[in-house]
Amino acid sequence: MKKIGILTAGGDCPGLNAAIRGVGKTAMMQYGMEVIGISSGFKGLIEKDFVTLDESTLSGILTIGGTILGTSREKPFKKDKSLLKENDKPQTIIKNFYELGLDCLVCIGGNGTLKTANLLSEAGLNIIGIPKTIDNDVWGTDISFGFDSAVSICTDAIDRLHTTGNSHKRIMVIEVMGHNAGWIALYSGIAGGGDIILVPEIDYDIKKIAKNIKDRYTKGKTYSIVVVAEGIEHPENKTAGRHIASLIEEYTGIETRETILGYIQRGGTPTPMDRVLATSFGGYAAKLIADGNYGRMVTMRDNHIISVPLSETAGKLKVITTDNHLVQRARDLGVCFGD
């Protein structure tokens, strides 16, 4: 009988519990494995804080947001700069892995988590990675669970801003998450009928944005929706949304308001698509373990769930390119990207 551990690390997102359930129930019911849940990400593995998972523990969690295991942003391979020496946390993790009798550790997380997972794999541990992030910026997979839920939340907010913008004849700026990759802004901007979409990967010119808005007004379009990713260039003393809103009002003279969604995008129940994707990822992870196929990340490519080496994804970001087909289609519709 194999014994496996599951942890969730980094930021929370919808679908984590579905993934835990997918791994755990498949491992138990299909392969007869023993399963434990590591509390609070890698912190729990350092402190040997865990719970035994069984069928009843995993029952009823599919639709619940967040993670029953808890999470943290513990980075065990980060150096202790104050002492100018290597942190001993990785050694503690390795020791605890063997003391717990684990045959494999399933790490569910985004880029930082998967980078740590790869380092643990290189250190000799049996590791499987599952990609989750609302930002959809994990290299090697077409989509990560959590993304669809975040896009749905943002699209709903944009839909609501249309009525306010139209009623008051204002420019409505909405800031969504995305530090280095603007996938949420791109998808929700298109789904919500955004007129201007600003993402970190495409440099913007405020004069071109202002001209676009003025041109719309001359055509009788008395309000505009501007979707802004939080990672676009902006001063440190302002949010991206507030910065763009103030510039638009300054350059156009049209009343402009900003809305910042913040952590609302990461909370709540996952969409059906994210439940299915997370469950599928989890089940496939259990199969990889049963086959002894370690050092892999579960991935979706061309609508097929497969796996790729963790080393292939670690330290890389999936960002929007200017030739992306969605960017091109949005431009064809008259959407302005500020360039």
N, C-alpha and C positions, 0 to 999 in steps of 0.2 A: 504494500500500500504506500503510495506516495503522499507526502505531506507538503502542502504549499501554503505560502503566505500571500496576502493581498494587502496593498496599501494604496491610498490616494494622497497625492502630494500636490503642492502649488495651490493656485486659486480654485475655489469651488466652481462648479457649473452644473447645469441640469444634465442628468443622465449618468452621473457617477454611481448612484445606487443601482441603476439598471445594469451597469457594467459589472459591479461587484456581484450582483445576483447572477448574471450570465456566467461569470467565471465559476462562482461557488457552486451553483446548482448543477451545472454541467460536470464539474470536477467530481462532485459527490455522486450524482445519480447515474452518470454515464460511465465514469471511470473508477468509482469507488475510492476516491482520494479523501484524505483528511485535510480540512481547510481552517486556517486561522486568519483573523483580521488584525493587521497592525494598526495601532491607534496613532493618529496625528502625523501621518507621513513618515519620513525617515527619522523624525524625532522619536517616534514610538519604537523603531527598530534599535535606535541607540540606547533607549531606556528600557528595552525589553517589555514594552507595554502592549499587550495584545489580548484579544478575546477569541474564544473558539466559536466558529461559525457552524451552524447546522441548518437544516431545512426550515425550521420554524423561525430562526433568526432572519433568514432571507425572504421570508414570506411577507407580502404586503409592502415591499419597499420599491417596487418597480416605478411607481408614479411619484414618488417623493423626491423633492429637490435636495440639493446638498449631498452630504455623504454620511452614512451611519458610522463610518470609521473615524471621522474627523480628518482634518488636514492641517498642514503647516508649510511654511516656506523654508524649512530647514535645508541647508545646502552642506552636506557633510564633507565635501571635498574643498570647501572654501578655506583658505589659509587664515590663521589667527595672526593678523598683521601686528597686533599689539605685542605679541610675544616673539614675532619673527621666526616662527617655526611651523612645521606642518601640523595640521590638526589631527588628533588621534581618532576622530570619529569614524573614518572609514574602517580602521582596524577593529573598532568596537562593533560596527555593523557586521563585519565578516565573522567575528567571534560569536556574536549572538545568532547569526544565521545558522551556524553549525550547532550551537548549543540548543537551539530550538528544534533541531532535527529537520530542517527544511530541505526539500529536494529542489524547490524553485520558489522564486519571489516574483510576483506579478506587480509591476509598478504602473499605476494608472495616473497619467499626468500630461503636462504640456512639454514645451521645449526644455526647460530646466530639469524637470523630472527625468525625461528621457536621456538627457546628457549624463545625469548621475547614474541612471540605470546602465548606460553603456560602460561607464567607468567601473561599476561594480562587476559587470560582465567581464571586462578586461582583467579584473582582479581575481577572476576564477569562479565567481558565483553563477549559478544557473538563474538567468533573468529572462522574463518576458515583459515587453512594454506594450501598453495600450494607449493610443493618443487621444487626449481630450483637451479641448480648448474652445472657448467661444470665438477666439480670434481666427481660427481655421488656418493658422500659420505653421503647422507642423510639416516639415519637409517629408516627402515620401508617401503621403496619403492624399487622395483627392478631397477627402472631407474628414473632419473630426467631430465626434459627438459633442453637443453643447452649442455648436454653431447655429444649427437650425432654430433652436429655441431662442437664442439671442436675436437672430434676424427677425423672428416672428414678433418678439417684444418690441423691437425698434420699428418695425413696419407698422404695428398697431399705433405706436406713438406718432409716427409721421402721418398716418391716416387722420388722427385726431387734430393734428396741427393744421391740416388743410382747411378745416372748417373755421378755425380761429383766424388763420391768415386771410381767408376769403372774406370773413365778416368784417374785419378791421382794416383790410387793405394794407397789411403789413408784410414785411419780410420775416419769415420764421426760420431761425437757424437752430438745428438740432445737433448736439454733439453726442457721438456714440464712441464706444471703446475701440481700441486698435492703436497701440503705440507704434509699432513698426510696420504693420500690415493693415491695409484698409478694407479687408474683405467684408466686414459687417457694414461699413458705410456703402460699399459698392452694391451689395445684394439688397440691403434694406432701402437704399436710395432708389434703385430700379424698381423694386417691388412696391414702394410707396409713392412712386411718381415724383421723385425729387427732381428739381430743375437744375441744381448745381450740386455736384458731389466732389468733395475734397478729400484726398487720401495722401498718406505720407509718401507714397512712391512717385507721385506726380507733382512737380513744383507748380505753385499757383502764382498768378499775378493779380493783385486786387483790382487793378485798373480794368483788366479783362472781365473780371467778375462783375464789376460795377456796370460796365458797358452791356454785358449780357442782360442784367436786370433792367437797365433803362430801355434796352431794345424791347424787352417783353412788355414793359409799360406802354410803349408807343403802339404796340399791337393790341392794347386793351386788356392785357393780363396784369391785373392790379395787385397780385401778390405772388411771392415766390417761396419755394421750400429749398433750403440749403442744408445738405447733410454733410457733417464735418467729422472726420476721424480725429480722435484726441491727439494723435501723434504728428499732426501736420506742424510745420514750423510756426512757432508763436512765442511771445515773451514769457519768461518764467513767472512773472507776477500776474498772469492772466490765464484762464483756461482757453483752449483752442476755440471753443464756441463763442465765448465772450469777446475774444480778440477779433474774430471774423465779423461778428455782429456789429461791433463798434466801428470797424473799418467800412463796412457796407453802408452804415448810416452816415458816416462822414463823407464818403465818396458819392453817395446817391441822394442824400437828403431825405430818404424814405424811412419811416419809422420801422425799426428792426428790433426783434426780441429773440433771445436765445433760451433754449431748453437743454439741460444737461442730464442725461438719463442715469449715468453712473452705475452703481451696483445693482440697480433694478434689472439690468441686462443679464446678470449672472444668477439670479434667484428664481425660485418657483419651480413648478412641475415641468418636466421635459415634454417636448412635443412628441407625438406618435413616432415621427421619423427618428428622433434622437433615441427614443426607447428601443426601437427596432435595431438601430445601428449599434448602440451600446451593448445590447443583448447579444447581437451577432459577433461583435468584437470579443466579448467576454467568452462566449462559447468556443470561438476559434482559438483563443488563448489557451483554454483548457485542453483542446486537441493537440496543440503544439507541445504542451507539457507531457501529455500521454505518449506522444511520439518521441519524446526526448530531444525535441528540436529547440534548443535554447539560444539565447543571444539574439532574439528576433523581436521586431515590433509588428503587431497586427496592423494591417492597412487596407484601405479600400482603393482599388485601382480599376478603372474602366468597369465599374459596377460589380467587381468581384472582390471578395475578401481573401487576401493572401497575407504573406508576411515578408518583411525585408530585414536585412541585418540592422541591428541597433546602431552599429558604427556608420551606416549609410545616412542616418537621420540626425545623429548627435551634432549639436552646434550649428545646424543649418536652419534657415527660415524660408518658408514659402511665402513669397510676396507677389503683389500684382505687377505684371509687366505691361508696358504701354500697348503691346499688341494683343493683350488678352481679349478674347472674343466678346466678353460682356462689356468691356470698355468700348470696344468698337461699335457694338450694337447700341449702347447708350448714346454715343456720339451721333449715330445715324438718326436717333430720335430727337436730337437737339439738346441733349444734356451737356452742360458745361463742366469741365474738370479744372477750370481755372488756368489752363495753359494756352 
